[in-house]
Amino acid sequence: MTNLYNLTQRTAYKLKLKMNAKALIQSKTFWFNLLFAAVSLAGVFGFSSFEANPMVERGVDFLVALANIYLRIKTTQTINSLT
């Protein structure tokens, strides 16, 4: 009987997560990372004449990592589809 109860609880939890899910394009983490990737790619291909100090680049990478950690902690919904 306990196994059936546990199975029911797990199934209900999974259904709740699925109902609370959102599309990938609604994710702040997705858009933040996409923007960071676009800016990084623009820098690689010379869309900016600015040459950053390597320590500044490492600092920016660190801040992006912290922002990702914050966004992940703040996340309450799962992703169920791309759109």
Secondary structure as UniProt FT lines:
FT   HELIX           2..19
FT   STRAND          22..23
FT   HELIX           24..26
FT   HELIX           28..44
FT   TURN            45..46
FT   HELIX           54..74
FT   STRAND          79..81
//
